[in-house]
């Protein structure tokens, strides 16, 4: 539930008022509130990190304090470094000092050698990047072929396309994999510099040892296996600043006996790298959601020492863990970026300030507004996906983001699809949703339906994992779900819970049918299926609040509509209903969706029993960490009889719902946390008719500082989740990483395990 508190709402209201009075420029055109310029060839380091230490003396940037938990601190590049001994110790005096040259080292070289060592690697032909490279993962096929892609967006005015851009990737097939269960030691600069920073390649040819391979100066006499892929133009955005081209590069890799580090570059520019598993290895992966701040939140409250903003700390923590033991996939569970600020665009102000709901419903979609919507999404995606630690993660860990998106991915119209149909189909509202979905597919999935088509049969679409559903009633294209390989024992279903959503529907029967047909064809040996559903499916109910807010006699709603007593923010600006009602209507446990939810759980129980596969849910959205449990109901034979639960391993109904949210956004106010925590103690009887109990798992028995907690069910701190398959036990491990202290870039582990299926066939 997206509640940021009264003070945050007041700040957001004041911010919005500043944009209400807009004026046109002398040329009669509006200028967007956010406009992303091409990344300069010699500009600041994009990605929010500092470049490697220069050989010239200087004062290093401040660094976060030492972590008392892991012994690591967040270095300027966001990678682990050895223990920080005090304020006098500079980052470049630590472990990586041996691999980075000093001025005295360089002075011993000849002029030619000095020039070669410090030469900046540039793309040839030159490309002027707007964003990228970004990576995404598709799946692995039955032949052991890994499928994925990279994406860049370039400014045509500053780029040379003769020939078309080429992505080069290479690997060493003899590279040794890490011993199972033994994470390798983290190395400085393990993720490599970002290609948008020309100075990050300085000294790239000088380092020795394994670190040298991460720099663009890695030019071996005997190169590794190498592949070249020519970029495919999948979309051209035409804006006031010219035209911009989206280039997609499809990547295929034959997995082998060892885990491999894949180095890649575009047009011979700086190298980055990502890691792929061995053919028979289950992947390590990370999950996150809510990568932004709600309107009115003071971001500086979440910015610890050494960080430029409040966005980076938990992403730095994730990157540190990635440097220690690389993740193979980065699963986005919704709200990969926040688009609240669309309502601040000048062309939107007349629509936004319509006082009556009917005014918004009947407002025409002018050409100016349509162009404004596209301009906003393009610029906002470019800015967000090339900035901070999030950008570094997207270029170093292939992401798997499908339409488990919640409203922020489209706009701060919470619960898009859960409003009345007349509002959903209104011209401006509908355009926001359809264009938001289009740019979501483009930037996060590297899909353009106009280019890739709407045929998801094998060989007809560029992605093998794709499952296309029915046309969405408000977005104009079918839902895009995905069923992807995470290892011989683990698969993941990312169920599109947004494209087909209506007030009384989450997914259509057609989408469910196609999804279950694909699930039936999972190969032998699969023991775990993770179902990503965005919004929690097993979570404390707020039925009493939903009933109160939906009531025509709710006095607070009436006062909010009139603006009396300062309660204007109690109702939303789109249809004057209670502000939280759309949030509640969006939940699986809402009255309108409860029947569909229960049906889906029962279908998955039947699938689990028949296929002998453990099903677990993964969710975000609520800005808290929690774990829900579904299990077989045990009924006693008498008042004093004892009931004995079936062991989870032998219970096909046993499913956990891991809730990890948010990696950036603020938790709900303490009052909301307390209310949800109280409700979490209740055992729900909603599905007793189906022999199913629902509870919350008491995972959080202690605070991150080690002190005991009274509330063991809900953790109201920022978090993300690392996940892997335990080869010793066959369990899936979900390690919820909770922020130790606000803004410090360090987390505490709260692992929960779900057992492999151990029931007998037909039982």
N, C-alpha and C positions, 0 to 999 in steps of 0.2 A: 504494500500500500504506500503510495508516494505522498507522504505527508512530511513537510519540512518545518512545520511549526509556524506560529503566528508571526514572529519577527521576520522570518524569511519571506513569508507571504507579503508582509508590509514592504520589505525592501524590493521584492519583485514588482509590486504594484507601482511603487515610485519609479522604478526603472522603466516600466512600460509607459508611464505618463510622459516621460521625457521624449518618447518617439511619436507621441500622438500628433503633434503639430509639425507637419513636414512641408517642405517647400521644394519646388523644382529648381534646377539650376538654370543658368542662362540659355543653355541649349535645349531646354524643355524636357530633359531626361533626369530621372532619379539616379542617385548613386547608392549602391548597395551598402548596407551597414557593414558587411564583411566581404572583402574582396581579396582573394588570394593572388599574389603576384608570382610570376615564375621564380623558381629558386635561383638566386644569383650565383654566377660561376665562382665568385670570390666573396661570398657573403658569410654570415654566421653559420655555425654548425647546426644544421637542421636535425631535429631529433632531441633537442634539449640537453645534449651532452657536450662536454668540452673535448677538444681534440687531444691527442696524445701529447705529453709534455714536450715543449720545444727545447732544442739544445741551448737556446739562449736563456739566461737566468730570468726569473720573474716570480711573482707571488702566485702560488696556485690558488684555485678557487676553494672556498670553504667546503668541508666534507662533513657528512653526518657523523654523530658520535659512534663510538664502538658499540657493537651489539653484545649484550651480556649473555645472549642465548647461543649464537652461532660462532662468535669470534670474528665475524665479518662486518665490514662497514660498507656503506654505499659509496663507492668511488665516483669520481666525476663522470666516468663513462658508464656507471651503473653496473659494474661487474665486481665480483668478490675480490678482496685483497686480504693480505694477512692482517693479523691483529694490529689495531691502531694503538700506538703506544702513547700518544699524547699530541697536543696541539703543535709541537715543534716538528713532528714527523710529517713530511710532505708525501703525497701519493707517489711521486716519481722517485722517492728514495726507498720505496718498498720493493716487493718481489720483482716487479716488471722493470726495475732499473737495470737489471742485467741484460735485458733484451732491447732497451732503448738507448741509443747512442747519446753521449754527452758532447759538449763542445770540444773537449780535449780529444776525444776519439776522432771526431770529424776532422780536426785540424791536422791529423797525421796522414790524411788521405791526399791523393793528388786532386787537382781541380776537376778532372773528368770524373773521378770517383765521387767527390763531394757532390757534384751536380747530379750524378746518377742516383745517389742515395736519397737525395732530397727532392728529386723530380716529382711533380704532381702528376698523377695518372688522370688523363682526360679521355673522354669518350671520343672515338673517331669512327665515323662521322659524328659531329657534335650534336647532342640532344639537350634541349632546355627543358628540364623536368619541372612539372607542376606537383607531382606526387609519385612516390614509388622508389624502388620497386616494392611491390606488395606480393606476398606469397599466399597461395591457397592449396588445400589438399582435397583430392577427390576420393580415391579409394585405391585398393590394390586388386588386380584381377586374378583369375585362377591360374595364370601363368607366372605369377610372382612379379608382375609389372606394376610399379608404383606410378600413379597418375596424379598430376598436380598442374599448377600453372603459376605464372608471374604476370604482373600488370604494372605498366607505367602509364602516366598521362604526360604528354609533352605539349609545349607551346609551339605551334607551327611557325610562328614568326622568328623564333630563335633556334630552330632545329633544321638539320639536314637529313633528308630521307632518301638520299641516293647513295648507297642502297637502303632498303628498309632496315629498321633497327634489328639487331641480332643479339640474342641472349646465348652466351656460351657457358656451359656448365661442365665441370670435370670432377673426377673422383679417383681415388686410389683403391682398386678392388682388393688389394692385399692389406689394407688397413685393418689393424686388429681391433676387435670389439672389446668393450670393457668386460671384465669377469662378471658374471651374473650376480646382482645384489651388491656389487662393490662400486659405489660412485667414485668417479675419478676426481682428483683434486682440481679445484677451480684455478684457472690461469687468468692473469690480467689480459684484458682486451680479447677475451675469448670470442666475443661476438663480432669483432672487427668494427671498423669505422663505417659510418654511413656515407653513401656515395654523394650526398649533397654537400659534404664538407671537403673542399679540395685540400685543405691543410691537414686533414686526418691521415693523408698518405705520406706526409713528410717522414723521412727516415725509413720508408717502407722496405727498402732493399737491404738495410743494415742488420736488422735483428737476426739472431741465430736461434735454432731450436724450433719446436713446433709452433711457437707463437708467430714465427715469420710467415707461415702459410696463410695467416688470416689477413695479411696486408696485400694491397693491390700490387706490390712489387714482387709477388711470388711468381718468378719466371724460371721454372725448372728446365735444365737441359734435357731431361727425359720426362716429358709431361705425362700426367695421368691420362686415363681415358677421358676423351673430350667429345661433347656433342654441341652442335650449333642449331639454334631454332630461330627462324625468321618471325618477326612479330606480325600478328594479324590485326588489322585495323577493325575494331568492333564498334566504335562510336566516335562521332565528331561533335563536340559541343561548340556552338557558335555564340559568343558573347560580345559585350561591348569592346573587350580587349583583343578581339580576334578569334581565331579558331584553335581548338585544342583536341588532340587525338588520343584516344585510348588504344593502347597496344597490348595485346594478350600473347603470351608465349606459353604454349603447352609443353609440359615437361613429362617425360617418361623415363623411368629408371628400372633396370632389372635388378631386383634385390638379390643379395647373395648370402653367403654364410656369415658375414660380418656386418655389424652396424657401420654405416658409412657417413662421412662428412662430405657434403656436396658443396663445392665452391662455384659461385656463379658471378657473372658480370654482364653488362650490357654495352655493346659497341667497344669492347676492350677497356672499359673503365674500371673503377674500383671493384674489388671482389668482396662479396659477402658470402655467408655460408649458412646452410641448414643441415639437419641430421635426419637420416632415414634409418629405419630399423633393419635388422636382418630378416630374411624371408620368413623364418619361423619364430620371430620374436613378437611378443605382445608390446604394443607401444606405451610409452610414457606420454601423458598429455596433461594439459592444464586447461581449466575452465574458468570463465569470468563472466560478469554481467555488469550493467549499469556503469558504463565508462564515461561518466560526466556528472556535473553538478546540477541539481534542480535550480530553477530560477530563484534568486534571492539568497542563495547560500553564500556565506563569506568563505571563499576558497582559501584565503590565507590562514584560516584556522587549521587547515590540514597540510600546511607546508612547514615541514620541519627544517632544522639547520642544514644548509647545503643544497636545498632544493629550490628550483626557480618558481615552482607553483605547487598547488595541492594535488595535481593530477598524478605526479610521478612516483610518490613514495612506494605505493604497493606494486606498481609496475616494475620499479627498481628491484623490489624484493623478488618478484617473479623472475626477472632476468638473472638475478644472482643464483637462484635455484637452477635455472636453465644452464648457467655457466658451469655449475657443479656437475650436473647430470642432465644432458640436453633433452628437452621435450621434443617429441616428433610432431605433435599437432597442438594447435591453440584453438580451443572450442569457444566460440562466442555465443553466450546464452541470452542475447538480447540487449538492446540499448548500447550497441557498440559506439555510438556517438549520440549526443543530445542535440535536438534541433529546435529547442524552445524558441530560439531567437528569430525564427522565421516571422513571427508576429511583430517583430520590430522593423521589418523591411518597409520602406516608405510607401510602396505601392499597396501594402496590405492595411494601411492605417484606417482607411475609410470603412473597409469591411470589418476590421477588428472593433472599431468604436461604434458600430451599429448597436443601439440600445436594446432593441427588441429581437428576440430570436427569429421572428419572421423576416426581419431585415437581412440577417445573415443567410437564411435559407434561400431567399429570392435574389440575392445579390448576383449580378452577372459576372461571368468569368471573362474579363477583358484580356486583350492581347498583352497589355502591360503586366497584369497580374500573372498570367501564364509564364511570361518571360522572367518575371521576378522570382517565381517559385523555382524554375530551373536554375537561375543564376545563384539563388541561395544555396540549393543543394550542392551544386558543383563547387562553389567556393568553400562552403563549410566542410565538405568532405576533404577537399584538397588541404585545407588548413589543419583539420583534425588528424588526418591520417599521415601527415608528414611531421608531426610535432611531438616532442617529448618521448618518454620511454615507450609509450604505446607504438610509435612509429618504428622504433628499433625492434620491438617484438614482432611486428607484422612483416618485417623484412628478414627475420631470422628464424621464425617458427611458422610453418605453413598453417594458415588459419582455416577453420571449418565453421563458417557462419551461414546458417540458413534462416528461413523465416520463422524463427522462434522470437522474432522481434516484438517488442512492446512499443508503446506509443511514441516514446522519445526518438526511436529510429525514424519515424515519419515526421512527427512534430509533437509538441507538448499538447496533444489532444489525447489525453490519457484514455486508453481503451478504444482506440480507433477500430470501428466495426461493432462496438457495443452501444452506439447511440441509436436513437430512433431512425427508421429508414428514410424519412423525408429529409432529415438533416444530413445523413450520410450521402444521399444522392444529390444534395444541393451542389451547384456548379463549383464554387470555390473549395468547399470542403472535400468534394470528390477529387478535384484536381490535386490537392495537397496529398491525399492518400495515394493516388495512382502514380504521381511523379515521385513521391517518396519511395514507393515500392520499386519503381524502375531504377532509381539511383542506388537503392539498396542492392539490387541484383547486380548492377554494374560495378560498383566500387567494392562490394564485399564478397561477391560470388563470381565476378568476372563473366557475367552472363548478360547478353543482350538478346531478348527473345526474337527481335526482328532479324537478327543474324543467325542465331543458333536454332531457331525453330521451336516447335512445341511437340516434337515427337521424341519421347524418352526411351524408345526401344534401343537396345544395345547396338552401337554402331551408327545410330541416327543422330545422336547428340554428343557434344564434346565431353560430357561428364557421364560416367557409367553409374554413379551413385544416385542420379536424379530420379525422382518420382513426381511426375506432374499430375496434379489433381484437377478438380473442376475449375472453370473460370471464376475468379473472385467477383462477388457482386459489386464491389466498390473500387477494385484496383485494375480491372480490365484484362488481367491475364490469369492463367491457372496458378494454383498454389505450387510451390517448389519445396518439396520435402527431399530428404536425403537419407540413404541407408549406406553407411560407409564401414569399411574394414578397419579395425584397430588392432588386429592380430588374429592368429588362428583360433583363439578362444574368446575374443571380444569383438563385438560390432556395436555401432551406434546409429540410432535413428533420430534424425532431427526433424521433428514433425512440424510442418508449417501450420501454426495455429493462428495466423493473422489474415492471410490472403482471402480465405473463404468465410471469415468470421462475420456473423451477424449478431444481433442482440439475443437471439435465441439459438445460436449455433456457433460452435468453435470450428469444426471441420465437417465437410459434407460426407454423406454416406459413400459417394464415389471416391473421395480421397482415402477414407478408411479402407475401402475395398482394395484399392491399388496398393496401399501400404502393406496390408496384411498378406496380400498375394506375394509381394516381394519377400516379406519376412519368412514365409513358408519355404522359400528356396535358399535359406541360409545353409551354408555347407556343413557337413558333419564336423564335429569337434568344437563347435561354438557352444560356450557354456554361459556367457554373459551377454545380454543385450541392454545397453543404456539407452533410455528414451528421453530425449531432450524436449521438454514441453514449455519452456519459457517461464510460465507462471506455475507456482507450486500446485501439485495435485493432491498432496496430503499435507495439510497445514491448518492451524487453528481457524475456526469459523468466526465470522463477524455477522451472523445472521440477524441478530437483534439490531445492529447498526444499519444494516441494509434495509430492514423493515422500517425503521424509524425514518431514514432519509428518503425512502420511496413513498412515504405517506403524504397525501395531499394536505394533511392537517399539521405537518411539521412546522412549528412557529419559526424556527431558525431559517428555514428555506424561504418562508414568506418575507421575513425581515431582510434576508439577503437580496431578494429580488427588488425590494424597494430601496435598498441601500441604507436602511435605518440602522442606527447603533453601530455603524462601522462594520457591518456584517456582509458587505458587498462581495468579499472574497469567499464567502461561504457557498456561493453558487458559481458555476462555471460560466464562461463568457460565450458559450456556444448555444446552449438551449435553456439556460437559467435553471437547470436542475442542480441538486446539491453537489458540491465539488467532488466529494469522495464517492458519489454514487456510481459514476462511470468506472472508477477503480474497482469497486466491489462487483459491479456487473461483469467485469472482465475476468473475475476469478472463476476457476473451475467449480468452486463450491457455491457460487451464486445460484439463486433459485432457478434462473433461466438455463443454467448449464449443469445442474446437479445430476439430472437424469442421464445426460450424455457422458458425464464423468464416470458415473457408476457403471454404465455400459462398457466404456473403454477399459476400465479396470478389470471387469469380468472377462472381456475378450482377451486381454493380456494374460489373465490367469489361465484361461483355456489354452492359449498359445504356449505359455510356460510349461504347463503340465504335459501337453502333447509332444512338444519339441524337446522337453527336458532342458530348458534354458532359463537361467535366472534373469529376471527383469528388474532393473533399477531405474528410477527416475532422476533426472537432473534438471534443476530449475533455478531461476534468478528472481528478478523483479522487485522483491519486497524489502531490499536494503538491510537484510538481516541474514545471519547464518542459522541454519536449523536442519534437523533431519526428521522426517516423518516416517512412520512405519505402518505397513499394511501386513496383516498376518491372519492365519486361520483362527476363527472364533472357537473358543473352547467353552462348552456349556457343562455346568455341573449337574449331577443327577439329583441333588437334594440341597437343602439350605445349608447344611454343615459339610457338604462334600468338598473335597479339595479338587481344584482343576489344575491340570498339568499341561502346559503349552507344548506343542510339538517343537522339536529342535528346528531352528530356522533352516538348517541345511536340508531337512527332509520335508519342508513345508513349501509347496509350489506357490502358495499365496503370499509367501514372505517377499515383500518388496520394500526397499527404502527409497525415500525421496530426499536426495541431497539438495539443499538450498544454499547456494553460494551467491551472495549479493550484499554489498556492491564493492567493486574494486576501487572505485573513485568516490561515488556519491556518499553523502552523509546519512547515517542511520536515522530512522524516525525519532521524533521527540521521546523523551523518557516515559511520558505518560502513555504513549502508544505501545512502547516496548513492554511496559508493565501490564497493560491490558492484554496484549497478545500472549505474554508469558503466563498470565493467569488462565487464559483460555486453553493454553497448551497442556495443562494438567488434566484436561477432560478426555475421557475415552469416548470417541464418537460411535454412535450406533447406526449411522446412516446405512451401512452395508451389512448389518447383521442378518438381513434376509438372504444374503449371499454367503453366509458363514465367514464373514470378514470383519475383523476388528481394525480399528485405526487409532494409533496413539502417536505421540511424539517421543523421540529417543533422547534420553538425558545425557547428551554428549558433553555439555559444558559445565562440568562440576567445579571448575576453578577458573579464575581470571587469568589473563595472560601473565600477570605478575606472580602467579602461584597461589594467591589467596582464594579461599573457598567462595563459592557462589550459592546464593539461595535459589536463583532461577537457573535451572540446568538445561532448559530446552531452547531458549532463544538467545543468540549472541548479537547484540547491537553494536558491532564494530565492523569496519571495512575488512573485506576478506576476498580471497580467491581460492581455488581448489586444485590441488595436484592429484592425479589419479594414475594407478598402475595395477597390473595383475601380479599377484604374489605367486611366483612359480613354485614355492615350497608348499603352499596350502591350496592353491587354486582360487583364492578369494580375490575379489576386487577391493582395492583399498582407495578410499576417497579421503584425502588429507586436506581438510579445510584449514587454510592458512589465515589466521586472524591477526590483525594489526596489533602489535604489542603496545605501542603508544602512538597517539595521533601524530602522523606526519614524519615518523623517524625512518620509514623504509625497512622495517623488520617485522617478521611475523612469528607466531607461535603455532605449533602443530596440534590439530585436533582430529586425529584419524578415526574413521569409522569403516568397518569391514562388512562386506556382504558375502555369504558363503556360496560356493559352487552348488549346482543342483545335485542333490543326492537322494532324491526320491526314486522309487522304482517305476519303470514305465507302466502306465495303466493304473497306477495307484491313486 
